[in-house]
């Protein structure tokens, strides 16, 4: 049973999921996770898929002929469309029909999983259905590796549970042994569980990989997703460059006391519904968890807040 407090919270929007003038349009989109996910997958191409062209996941051209994507367009539009209405506006600009299954490759957006997750959350919230973005690691893309990834959970009143699903593409579900639109929670490596398993010495964490091209793994990768997940659960689905100031490029300077604070955050995130009051308390009373870096202009304006 979803409590009144949780229902109200996950119906709220943040700066990334507020639908604005697109609310009515979002309400017209499919409600079923598979129908909605497949429609969105016709609008968006992952930058890796674009880079690999008509090979690997796109060998059957399920995403279209990548040779049709204009060479002068951005190869990754994560930098441009941080919010759900920004994504929707660009999709309408490129094709005034909106979200259509026959969208031409040249009119698709090149976006990664966080952006798909934000768009999905915004659509369900606009429909009056509790939804949340979640950040962690997906072990189902390639053996032996759990890649950083964002997914969604939407509340089903009919089934009285969160439905966990991954709308970031057309997966080969048979080969992966996965129902991407109703995944068992055990199929996803939640950031909190990954963090605690490394801290307890159950794994060295090299399987948890952050796709920054540098091979960042283990705690240095998971710490990012611990905060992504925490912020997402607070309706603040920060993008990849954003992290709390006090940890941004300062991982090696963290004290054991600070690691223990993160252990407690992870413990609470293991059961976010059950521990929601405590998570909200942390959100309200721990400024350093919320004061973010500023990739554009630096941290001159925010660092003084941490010194108070």
C-alpha positions as CSV (number, residue, x, y, z in Angstrom):
1,X,0.0,0.0,0.0
2,X,1.4,3.4,-1.0
3,X,1.0,5.8,1.9
4,X,-0.7,9.2,1.3
5,X,2.7,10.9,2.0
6,X,4.5,8.8,-0.6
7,X,1.8,9.1,-3.2
8,X,1.8,12.9,-2.8
9,X,5.5,13.1,-3.0
10,X,6.0,11.0,-6.1
11,X,3.2,13.0,-7.9
12,X,5.2,16.1,-7.3
13,X,7.6,17.4,-9.9
14,X,11.0,19.0,-9.7
15,X,12.7,21.3,-12.2
16,X,13.4,18.4,-14.6
17,X,10.0,16.7,-14.6
18,X,7.6,19.6,-14.5
19,X,5.6,19.3,-17.7
20,X,4.5,22.9,-18.0
21,X,2.7,23.5,-21.2
22,X,3.2,19.9,-22.3
23,X,1.1,18.5,-19.4
24,X,-2.0,17.9,-21.5
25,X,0.0,16.3,-24.3
26,X,1.8,14.0,-21.9
27,X,-1.6,13.0,-20.5
28,X,-2.6,11.8,-24.0
29,X,0.4,9.4,-24.3
30,X,0.1,5.6,-23.5
31,X,-0.2,4.6,-19.8
32,X,1.1,1.0,-20.2
33,X,4.9,0.9,-19.6
34,X,5.6,-1.2,-22.6
35,X,3.5,0.9,-25.0
36,X,5.0,4.1,-23.6
37,X,8.5,2.8,-23.6
38,X,8.4,1.6,-27.1
39,X,6.9,4.9,-28.3
40,X,9.7,6.8,-26.6
41,X,12.3,4.5,-28.0
42,X,11.1,5.6,-31.5
43,X,12.0,9.2,-30.6
44,X,15.4,8.8,-29.1
45,X,18.7,7.2,-30.0
46,X,21.5,6.5,-27.5
47,X,24.8,8.1,-28.3
48,X,26.5,4.7,-28.3
49,X,24.0,3.4,-30.8
50,X,24.7,6.4,-33.0
51,X,28.5,5.8,-32.7
52,X,28.2,2.1,-33.5
53,X,26.0,2.8,-36.5
54,X,24.2,-0.1,-38.0
55,X,26.0,-2.7,-35.9
56,X,25.6,-4.4,-32.6
57,X,22.2,-3.4,-31.0
58,X,21.2,-1.8,-34.3
59,X,22.3,-4.5,-36.7
60,X,18.6,-5.1,-37.6
61,X,18.0,-1.3,-37.9
62,X,15.5,-1.3,-35.1
63,X,16.6,2.3,-34.4
64,X,16.7,3.2,-38.0
65,X,19.6,3.7,-40.5
66,X,22.2,5.7,-38.6
67,X,23.6,6.9,-41.9
68,X,20.6,9.1,-42.1
69,X,21.6,11.1,-39.0
70,X,23.0,14.5,-40.1
71,X,26.8,14.8,-39.4
72,X,26.4,18.4,-38.4
73,X,24.0,17.6,-35.5
74,X,25.2,17.0,-32.0
75,X,26.5,13.5,-31.3
76,X,25.2,13.7,-27.8
77,X,22.4,16.1,-26.9
78,X,22.6,15.5,-23.2
79,X,24.2,18.9,-23.0
80,X,21.2,20.6,-24.5
81,X,17.9,19.1,-23.2
82,X,18.1,18.6,-19.4
83,X,14.4,18.8,-18.7
84,X,11.3,17.0,-19.9
85,X,9.7,20.0,-21.6
86,X,13.0,20.8,-23.3
87,X,13.1,17.3,-24.8
88,X,9.4,17.6,-25.8
89,X,9.9,21.0,-27.4
90,X,12.8,19.7,-29.5
91,X,10.9,16.7,-30.6
92,X,8.0,18.9,-31.8
93,X,10.4,21.3,-33.4
94,X,11.9,18.5,-35.5
95,X,8.6,16.8,-36.2
96,X,5.4,18.8,-35.5
97,X,3.4,15.6,-35.1
98,X,5.1,15.0,-31.7
99,X,5.8,11.5,-30.4
100,X,5.3,9.3,-33.4
101,X,6.4,5.8,-34.1
102,X,7.6,6.6,-37.7
103,X,9.9,9.4,-36.7
104,X,12.8,9.8,-39.1
105,X,16.3,9.2,-37.8
106,X,17.3,12.7,-38.7
107,X,14.6,14.0,-36.4
108,X,15.4,11.8,-33.4
109,X,17.2,13.1,-30.2
110,X,20.5,11.7,-29.2
111,X,20.1,11.1,-25.5
112,X,21.2,8.7,-22.8
113,X,19.3,6.8,-20.1
114,X,19.0,9.6,-17.5
115,X,17.0,11.7,-20.0
116,X,14.7,8.8,-21.0
117,X,14.0,8.2,-17.3
118,X,13.3,11.9,-16.6
119,X,10.9,12.0,-19.6
120,X,9.1,8.9,-18.4
121,X,8.7,10.3,-14.9
122,X,7.4,13.5,-16.2
123,X,4.8,11.8,-18.3
124,X,3.4,9.6,-15.6
125,X,3.4,12.5,-13.1
126,X,1.4,14.6,-15.6
127,X,-1.1,11.7,-15.8
128,X,-1.5,11.7,-12.0
129,X,0.3,8.4,-11.5
130,X,3.1,8.3,-9.0
131,X,6.5,7.7,-10.7
132,X,10.1,8.0,-9.8
133,X,13.5,7.8,-11.6
134,X,16.1,5.5,-10.1
135,X,19.8,5.5,-10.7
136,X,22.1,2.5,-10.3
137,X,23.8,-0.2,-12.4
138,X,22.5,-2.6,-15.0
139,X,24.2,-6.1,-15.1
140,X,22.1,-7.2,-18.1
141,X,23.9,-5.4,-21.0
142,X,27.1,-7.5,-21.0
143,X,28.5,-10.4,-18.9
144,X,30.7,-9.5,-16.0
145,X,30.0,-5.8,-16.0
146,X,27.3,-3.7,-14.4
147,X,27.0,-0.4,-16.3
148,X,25.8,2.8,-14.8
149,X,22.1,3.2,-15.7
150,X,18.8,5.0,-15.0
151,X,15.4,3.3,-14.9
152,X,11.9,4.0,-13.6
153,X,9.4,2.8,-11.1
154,X,5.7,3.5,-11.6
155,X,3.1,2.8,-9.0
156,X,0.3,0.4,-9.9
157,X,-2.8,0.7,-7.8
158,X,-4.2,-2.4,-9.5
159,X,-1.3,-4.5,-8.4
160,X,-0.4,-2.5,-5.3
161,X,3.3,-2.3,-6.1
162,X,6.0,-0.4,-7.9
163,X,6.6,-1.7,-11.4
164,X,10.3,-1.4,-12.2
165,X,11.0,-0.9,-15.8
166,X,13.7,0.2,-18.3
167,X,12.4,2.2,-21.2
168,X,15.9,3.0,-22.6
169,X,15.6,1.2,-25.9
170,X,14.4,-1.9,-27.8
171,X,16.1,-4.8,-25.9
172,X,16.4,-8.4,-27.0
173,X,14.4,-9.6,-24.1
174,X,14.7,-13.3,-25.0
175,X,18.5,-13.2,-25.2
176,X,18.8,-11.1,-22.1
177,X,16.3,-13.2,-20.1
178,X,14.6,-10.0,-19.1
179,X,11.2,-8.4,-19.2
180,X,12.4,-4.8,-19.4
181,X,8.9,-3.5,-18.7
182,X,8.4,-5.4,-15.4
183,X,11.8,-6.3,-14.0
184,X,12.4,-8.2,-10.8
185,X,14.3,-5.8,-8.4
186,X,17.1,-8.4,-8.3
187,X,17.8,-7.8,-11.9
188,X,19.1,-4.3,-11.2
189,X,22.1,-3.4,-9.1
190,X,20.8,-0.6,-6.9
191,X,23.4,2.0,-6.0
192,X,22.9,1.6,-2.2
193,X,23.3,-2.2,-2.3
194,X,26.4,-1.9,-4.5
195,X,27.9,0.7,-2.2
196,X,27.4,-1.4,0.9
197,X,28.6,-4.6,-0.7
198,X,31.9,-2.9,-1.5
199,X,32.2,-1.3,1.9
200,X,31.6,-4.7,3.6
201,X,34.3,-6.3,1.5
202,X,31.8,-8.6,-0.3
203,X,33.2,-7.4,-3.6
204,X,36.0,-5.1,-4.8
205,X,33.4,-3.4,-7.0
206,X,35.3,-3.5,-10.2
207,X,32.1,-4.8,-11.9
208,X,30.4,-1.5,-11.3
209,X,31.5,0.7,-14.1
210,X,30.8,4.4,-14.7
211,X,30.8,5.1,-18.5
212,X,33.1,8.2,-18.4
213,X,35.7,6.6,-20.8
214,X,38.2,6.5,-18.0
215,X,37.3,3.1,-16.5
216,X,36.0,4.6,-13.3
217,X,34.6,1.8,-11.2
218,X,34.1,0.6,-7.6
219,X,33.3,3.2,-4.9
220,X,34.4,6.1,-7.1
221,X,31.7,5.1,-9.6
222,X,29.1,4.1,-7.1
223,X,29.3,7.2,-5.0
224,X,28.0,9.2,-8.0
225,X,25.0,6.9,-8.3
226,X,24.3,6.9,-4.6
227,X,23.7,10.7,-4.9
228,X,21.9,10.4,-8.2
229,X,19.5,8.0,-6.7
230,X,19.0,10.0,-3.5
231,X,18.4,13.2,-5.4
232,X,16.0,11.4,-7.9
233,X,14.0,10.0,-5.0
234,X,13.7,13.6,-3.8
235,X,12.3,14.6,-7.2
236,X,15.6,16.3,-8.2
237,X,17.0,14.1,-11.1
238,X,20.4,15.8,-11.5
239,X,22.4,15.1,-14.6
240,X,25.8,13.5,-14.8
241,X,28.0,16.5,-14.2
242,X,26.3,17.4,-11.0
243,X,27.5,16.1,-7.6
244,X,27.6,17.6,-4.1
245,X,30.4,20.0,-3.9
246,X,32.1,18.3,-1.0
247,X,32.7,15.1,-2.9
248,X,33.2,16.4,-6.5
249,X,36.7,15.4,-7.5
250,X,37.5,15.0,-3.8
251,X,36.9,11.3,-3.3
252,X,40.4,10.6,-2.1
253,X,40.1,13.3,0.6
254,X,37.0,11.9,2.2
255,X,37.4,10.9,5.9
256,X,36.2,7.6,7.4
257,X,33.6,9.6,9.2
258,X,32.3,10.9,5.9
259,X,32.3,7.3,4.5
260,X,30.2,6.2,7.5
261,X,27.7,9.0,6.8
262,X,27.4,7.6,3.2
263,X,27.0,4.1,4.6
264,X,24.0,5.3,6.6
265,X,22.6,7.0,3.5
266,X,23.0,3.8,1.6
267,X,21.3,1.8,4.3
268,X,18.3,4.0,4.2
269,X,18.2,3.9,0.4
270,X,18.0,0.1,0.5
271,X,14.3,0.4,1.5
272,X,13.3,4.0,0.4
273,X,9.6,3.6,1.1
274,X,10.1,2.2,4.5
275,X,12.8,4.7,5.4
276,X,11.3,7.7,3.6
277,X,10.8,9.9,6.7
278,X,14.5,9.4,7.6
279,X,15.5,10.2,4.0
280,X,13.4,13.3,4.0
281,X,15.1,14.3,7.3
282,X,18.5,13.9,5.7
283,X,17.4,15.9,2.7
284,X,16.3,18.8,4.9
285,X,19.0,18.7,7.5
286,X,22.2,17.8,5.6
287,X,23.0,20.7,3.3
288,X,26.3,19.2,2.0
289,X,24.3,16.4,0.4
290,X,22.3,19.0,-1.6
291,X,24.8,21.8,-2.3
292,X,25.9,21.0,-5.8
293,X,29.0,21.8,-7.9
294,X,28.7,24.2,-10.8
295,X,30.3,22.7,-13.9
296,X,29.8,26.0,-15.9
297,X,31.2,28.6,-13.5
298,X,32.9,26.7,-10.7
299,X,32.1,26.5,-7.0
300,X,33.0,30.0,-5.9
301,X,29.4,30.8,-4.9
302,X,28.5,27.5,-3.3
303,X,31.6,26.6,-1.4
304,X,31.1,29.3,1.3
305,X,27.8,27.6,2.2
306,X,29.7,24.5,3.2
307,X,32.0,26.4,5.5
308,X,29.1,27.7,7.7
